[in-house]
Amino acid sequence: MANDANAQTTSVIGWHHDADAAFAEARAGARPVFLYWGAMWCPPCNRLKAAVLTQPGFGALAPAFVPLHIDGDAPGAQRAAERFHLRSYPTLVLYRPDGAAITRLPCELTGPRFLQLLQLALAAPFTAAQSLHAALSGERTLCADEWRLLACYAWDTDEGQLLAGRDLAATLAALRAACDEPASALRLAWHALHAAVSAKAAPDQHEAGAMLLRTLADPQAVLAQFDLVTGYAVDLVRALTAPQSAQRTALTDAWSAALEQLASSGELDMDDRLSALRVRVRMARLGTPVAGLEALLRARVAAALAAAQEPALRHQVLNTAAGMLVDAALLDDADGVLHTALASSHAPFYFMHTLAASAKKRGDTGAMLDWYQRAWEQSSGPATRLQWGATSLLAMLDAAPADSARIGAAAAALLAELDGMPDANCRRNGTQLARMLGRLDAWTGASEQVEALKKSLLLRIKE
C-alpha cells in the first residue's frame, strides 16, 4: 500500500529516493534539492500531495530543482533523518547543491501561496541562516523577499538548525522589531506571540489582544494568515484571556467571525475550509456558541466527503471531518464516517486511532484498547509499526496496568519488531524507544517479557 501512496506523489514529477544520488545530480546541474520527508498515513502529508505536490504548478517549477522524497518507512530512512535533521511529518527543506539549507518551508500554507514561497526560495541569493544573521546583527538591510522567507520559515520543523541554540520567542520578537515589510512583520508578530505563550511567558495582554483583533477584522489579513489563524487560535485565546471574561468573549467572537469567513471562502480548498470550521467548533467551546452547529457540521462534512474522491485529499478530509465531529461530541457521527472509510482507505490503521479516542471519550476502555491493538496489527512499515505498537502498549499501561498478560504479550511483540531494525535508535524511532522505556520503568507489574523489552530498549538507546 505504501508504494501505491507514493505513486500519488510521483505522478507529476520523477522523485529521487536516494539522497546521495539526488545531491550528485544537483551538483552536476547546479540546481537546488527539494526534500520532502513524509509518510503515507500522515494526513498533512496527504494534504500536501493533493494541494501542492501533484498539481501542475508544482510540476512547472520542478525543472528548477532536484526532487528528493524520503518516506519515513523506507530502508535507512530514520538514519537519513539524523543526517538531515528531520523528525515531524511532513518536513520540506530546500538545499543548495553543496548541501547548505536554503530554507525550511511550511506545509500548512494554501497551495498557491506555497508555490509563491517556493519560487522566492528558488531565487533567493541568501540562505535563511544568512538572512537571520544579517537581520539580528544589523550588518545589512534585508530586502522584502528575504523578510517574506524568514516570516514563512517552518519554525515548527526547524530541529534547531536555523535557531542554532537561540531562544525561539526572543528571536522572533527581534525579527519582528527589525522587519520593515508590513505583511511579514505581522506574521512574525503572530509567531512571536505564540512562541512566547508556549514558553509560558507573560506578554502584554492588552497589546497582544489589540494586535489579534486588528488582524481578525481584516479579511485580507485573515486569508493571508490562514495557517496561523487556524493553528494558533485555541492556544492564544486560552493564554491571553480568562474564562467567561469580557476579553475572552470579544476575542472568541472576532475569531469565530474570521473562521466563518475562511470556512466559506472560495479561495480555499475543501479541507482548508473544513479545518477552519473545526477551529470554529473549538471557539464555540471556549465561549462563542454557533447556532445550529450540529446540523451545520453534518451538512458540511457530507458535502466535503462527497466531493473529495482523490485518495490523498480524501484521507486528509476524513481526518479533519472525524476530528471535528469528535470535538463537537458527535461521537456516533465520527464513528460512522470512519467505519465507512476503513474499507477504502490506503491507511485504515491511522483512523483506528481516532476510533480509539472516541471509545475513550465514551468510557469504553475495552474498545479503546482493541482499536489500538487492531491499528498496530494492520499498520505497515518498520517506523510506523514501532510507533503504533508503542502507542498501543502505552494505552495498556494507562488503562489496564493490572493486565500483566496483555502487557507482556505486547512487550514480546515489540521486542520482535525491534529485532533486525538497524535504525531503531534514530530520530522518530528513538523517540518511541524513550517513550516506552520511561513508562515501563514506572510500571509496577511483573513480566519477563517487559523486563526483556526494557533491557533491549536501554541497550539500543545507548548505542
Long-range contacts (C-beta under 8 A, 24 or more apart in sequence): 1-40, 1-346, 1-347, 1-380, 2-40, 2-71, 2-73, 2-380, 2-381, 4-346, 5-40, 5-311, 5-312, 5-346, 5-347, 6-40, 6-69, 6-71, 8-49, 8-54, 8-311, 8-312, 9-36, 9-49, 9-53, 9-54, 9-69, 10-69, 11-54, 12-53, 12-54, 12-55, 12-56, 12-58, 12-59, 12-62, 13-58, 13-59, 13-62, 13-67, 14-67, 15-67, 15-68, 15-69, 16-66, 16-67, 16-68, 16-69, 17-68, 17-69, 17-70, 17-71, 17-74, 19-68, 19-70, 19-80, 19-83, 19-84, 22-66, 22-67, 22-68, 23-66, 23-95, 23-97, 23-99, 25-66, 26-65, 26-66, 26-95, 26-97, 27-97, 27-98, 29-66, 29-97, 30-97, 31-64, 31-65, 31-66, 31-97, 32-64, 32-65, 32-66, 32-94, 32-95, 32-96, 32-97, 32-102, 32-122, 33-65, 33-66, 33-67, 33-68, 33-94, 33-95, 33-97, 34-65, 34-66, 34-67, 34-68, 34-92, 34-93, 34-94, 34-118, 35-68, 35-69, 35-70, 35-84, 35-91, 35-92, 35-93, 35-94, 35-95, 36-67, 36-68, 36-69, 36-70, 36-90, 36-91, 36-92, 37-70, 37-72, 37-81, 37-84, 37-86, 37-89, 37-90, 37-91, 37-92, 37-93, 38-69, 38-71, 38-72, 38-89, 38-90, 38-91, 39-71, 39-72, 39-73, 39-89, 39-381, 39-383, 39-384, 40-71, 40-73, 40-346, 40-347, 40-381, 41-347, 41-349, 41-350, 41-379, 41-384, 42-89, 42-90, 43-315, 43-316, 43-319, 43-320, 43-350, 44-89, 44-90, 44-107, 44-108, 44-316, 45-89, 45-90, 45-107, 46-311, 46-312, 46-313, 46-315, 46-316, 47-107, 47-271, 47-312, 47-313, 47-316, 48-90, 48-92, 48-107, 49-312, 50-269, 50-271, 50-310, 50-312, 50-313, 50-316, 51-110, 51-111, 51-114, 51-269, 51-271, 51-313, 52-111, 52-114, 52-115, 54-312, 55-111, 55-115, 57-111, 57-112, 57-115, 58-115, 58-118, 61-115, 61-118, 61-119, 61-122, 64-122, 65-94, 65-122, 71-381, 72-381, 72-383, 72-384, 72-428, 73-380, 73-381, 73-382, 73-383, 73-384, 76-422, 76-423, 77-383, 77-423, 78-383, 78-423, 78-426, 78-427, 78-428, 78-429, 78-430, 79-422, 79-423, 79-426, 79-427, 81-426, 81-427, 81-428, 82-426, 82-427, 85-159, 85-160, 85-161, 86-157, 86-159, 86-427, 87-157, 87-159, 87-427, 87-428, 87-431, 88-156, 88-157, 91-154, 91-157, 92-154, 92-157, 94-118, 94-121, 94-122, 96-127, 100-127, 100-129, 101-127, 101-128, 101-129, 101-161, 101-162, 102-127, 102-128, 103-127, 103-128, 103-149, 103-153, 104-128, 104-153, 104-154, 104-157, 104-158, 104-161, 104-162, 105-152, 105-154, 106-152, 106-153, 106-154, 106-156, 106-157, 106-227, 107-154, 108-227, 108-231, 109-152, 109-226, 109-227, 110-226, 110-267, 110-268, 110-269, 110-272, 111-269, 113-224, 117-148, 117-149, 117-152, 120-145, 120-148, 120-149, 121-149, 124-149, 128-153, 128-162, 129-162, 129-164, 132-162, 132-171, 132-175, 135-174, 135-175, 135-178, 135-179, 136-171, 136-174, 136-175, 136-178, 138-178, 142-179, 144-181, 144-184, 147-179, 147-180, 147-181, 147-184, 147-185, 148-181, 148-183, 148-184, 150-175, 150-179, 150-184, 150-188, 151-175, 151-179, 151-181, 151-183, 151-184, 151-185, 151-187, 151-188, 151-191, 152-187, 155-191, 155-195, 167-199, 168-195, 168-199, 169-195, 169-196, 169-198, 169-199, 169-201, 183-224, 186-215, 186-221, 186-225, 187-225, 187-228, 190-215, 190-225, 190-228, 190-232, 191-228, 193-232, 193-236, 194-228, 194-232, 194-235, 194-236, 197-235, 197-236, 197-239, 197-240, 198-235, 203-240, 205-240, 205-241, 205-247, 208-236, 208-240, 209-240, 209-241, 209-247, 209-250, 209-251, 212-236, 212-240, 212-251, 212-254, 212-255, 213-250, 213-251, 213-254, 216-254, 216-255, 216-257, 216-258, 217-254, 219-261, 222-258, 222-261, 222-262, 223-261, 223-262, 223-265, 223-267, 223-268, 226-262, 226-268, 226-272, 226-276, 229-255, 229-258, 229-259, 229-262, 229-276, 229-279, 230-259, 230-262, 230-275, 230-276, 230-279, 233-259, 233-279, 233-282, 233-283, 234-279, 234-282, 234-283, 234-286, 237-283, 237-286, 238-286, 243-287, 244-287, 248-286, 248-287, 249-287, 249-288, 252-283, 252-286, 252-287, 252-288, 253-288, 255-283, 255-288, 256-280, 256-283, 256-284, 256-288, 256-290, 259-283, 263-300, 269-313, 270-304, 270-307, 270-308, 270-313, 270-317, 271-304, 271-308, 271-313, 271-316, 271-317, 271-320, 273-300, 273-304, 274-300, 274-301, 274-304, 274-317, 274-320, 274-321, 274-324, 275-320, 277-324, 278-320, 278-323, 278-324, 278-327, 281-324, 281-327, 281-328, 282-327, 285-327, 293-328, 294-328, 294-330, 297-324, 297-325, 297-328, 297-330, 297-333, 298-330, 298-333, 301-325, 301-333, 301-337, 305-337, 311-346, 315-345, 315-346, 315-347, 315-350, 318-345, 318-351, 319-350, 319-351, 319-354, 322-351, 322-354, 323-354, 326-354, 326-357, 326-358, 326-361, 329-361, 331-358, 331-361, 331-362, 334-358, 348-378, 349-374, 349-375, 349-376, 349-378, 349-379, 349-380, 349-388, 350-375, 352-378, 353-388, 353-391, 356-395, 360-399, 365-399, 365-400, 368-395, 368-399, 369-395, 369-396, 369-399, 369-400, 369-406, 372-396, 382-417, 382-421, 382-429, 383-428, 383-429, 385-417, 386-414, 386-417, 386-418, 386-421, 386-424, 386-429, 386-432, 387-428, 387-432, 389-413, 389-414, 389-417, 390-414, 390-432, 390-435, 390-436, 393-436, 393-439, 394-435, 394-436, 394-439, 397-439, 397-440, 397-443, 401-443, 401-444, 401-445, 402-445, 404-445, 404-446, 404-447, 407-443, 407-445, 407-447, 407-450, 408-447, 408-448, 408-449, 408-450, 409-449, 411-440, 411-447, 411-449, 411-450, 411-452, 411-453, 412-449, 412-452, 412-453, 414-453, 415-449, 415-452, 415-453, 415-456, 418-456, 418-460, 424-460, 425-460, 425-461, 425-463, 430-461, 433-457, 433-460, 433-461, 434-461, 437-461
